[in-house]
Amino acid sequence: MSKGHNSPVHVELSSNGLSESCAYEHVMANSCGGISMFVGVTRDNFNGKNVMYLEYDAYVSMAAKEIHRIVKDLREFFPVERVYISHRIGWLSNNRAST
């Protein structure tokens, strides 16, 4: 779902595991002085109730299109050079990265 290996923007929704190292390698640029990364993790509780797992579902092509639109808006307002967005779909147990 990315726009190509050399594209400054990478977007994917996948049932495969997420790779923080791939994200880091994608956004690393000599012209940039910092990298900001967020990794969402499935927690074991919500509103005082135990959570065993989450199941993410998506209309992938529509979700990817909307993420690309959000990234375009972001890059119009802020000097963001490279973006890597990856979100899991499918079944995730506790303490697993989802974004």
C-alpha positions as CSV (number, residue, x, y, z in Angstrom):
1,M,0.0,0.0,0.0
2,S,2.9,2.3,0.1
3,K,3.7,4.5,-2.9
4,G,7.0,2.8,-3.5
5,H,10.2,1.9,-1.7
6,N,11.7,5.4,-2.3
7,S,8.5,7.3,-1.6
8,P,8.6,9.6,1.5
9,V,5.3,8.1,2.6
10,H,4.7,4.5,3.5
11,V,1.2,3.3,4.5
12,E,0.2,-0.3,5.2
13,L,-2.6,-2.2,6.9
14,S,-1.5,-5.8,7.4
15,S,-2.2,-8.9,9.4
16,N,1.6,-9.4,9.6
17,G,3.6,-8.3,12.6
18,L,4.9,-4.7,12.7
19,S,8.5,-3.8,12.4
20,E,9.8,-0.8,14.3
21,S,13.2,-1.2,12.6
22,C,11.6,-1.0,9.1
23,A,9.8,2.2,10.2
24,Y,13.0,3.7,11.6
25,E,14.9,2.9,8.4
26,H,12.2,4.4,6.3
27,V,12.0,7.7,8.1
28,M,15.7,8.2,8.7
29,A,17.1,11.1,6.6
30,N,20.3,13.0,6.9
31,S,18.4,16.3,6.5
32,C,16.3,15.7,9.6
33,G,17.2,16.3,13.2
34,G,14.7,14.0,14.9
35,I,12.4,11.0,14.6
36,S,9.1,10.7,16.4
37,M,7.6,7.2,16.8
38,F,4.4,5.9,18.3
39,V,3.7,2.3,18.9
40,G,0.2,1.4,20.2
41,V,0.0,-1.8,22.2
42,T,-3.0,-3.9,23.1
43,R,-3.7,-3.6,26.8
44,D,-5.2,-6.2,29.1
45,N,-8.1,-4.0,30.4
46,F,-10.7,-1.4,29.4
47,N,-13.1,0.4,31.8
48,G,-12.3,-2.1,34.6
49,K,-12.9,-5.2,32.5
50,N,-10.3,-7.8,31.4
51,V,-9.4,-7.8,27.7
52,M,-8.0,-11.0,26.3
53,Y,-7.5,-9.8,22.7
54,L,-8.6,-7.3,20.1
55,E,-9.7,-8.0,16.5
56,Y,-9.1,-5.2,14.0
57,D,-11.1,-5.2,10.8
58,A,-10.8,-2.6,8.0
59,Y,-12.0,-1.9,4.5
60,V,-8.3,-1.8,3.5
61,S,-8.4,0.3,0.3
62,M,-10.7,2.9,1.9
63,A,-8.6,3.1,5.1
64,A,-5.3,3.4,3.2
65,K,-6.8,6.2,1.0
66,E,-8.0,8.1,4.2
67,I,-4.6,7.7,5.9
68,H,-2.8,9.1,2.8
69,R,-5.2,12.1,2.9
70,I,-4.4,12.7,6.5
71,V,-0.6,12.4,5.8
72,K,-1.1,14.9,2.9
73,D,-2.8,17.4,5.3
74,L,-0.1,16.8,7.9
75,R,2.7,17.5,5.4
76,E,1.0,20.7,4.2
77,F,1.0,22.2,7.7
78,F,4.3,20.8,9.1
79,P,7.8,20.3,7.7
80,V,7.5,16.5,7.9
81,E,9.9,14.9,5.4
82,R,9.2,11.2,5.7
83,V,6.2,9.2,7.2
84,Y,5.7,5.5,7.9
85,I,2.3,4.3,9.1
86,S,1.6,0.7,9.7
87,H,-1.5,-0.7,11.4
88,R,-2.4,-4.3,12.2
89,I,-5.6,-5.9,11.2
90,G,-6.8,-9.2,12.5
91,W,-6.5,-10.8,15.9
92,L,-4.1,-9.4,18.5
93,S,-3.4,-10.7,22.0
94,N,-2.4,-8.5,24.9
95,N,0.9,-6.6,24.8
96,R,1.1,-6.8,21.0
97,A,1.8,-3.8,18.8
98,S,-1.2,-2.6,16.8
99,T,0.2,0.6,15.3
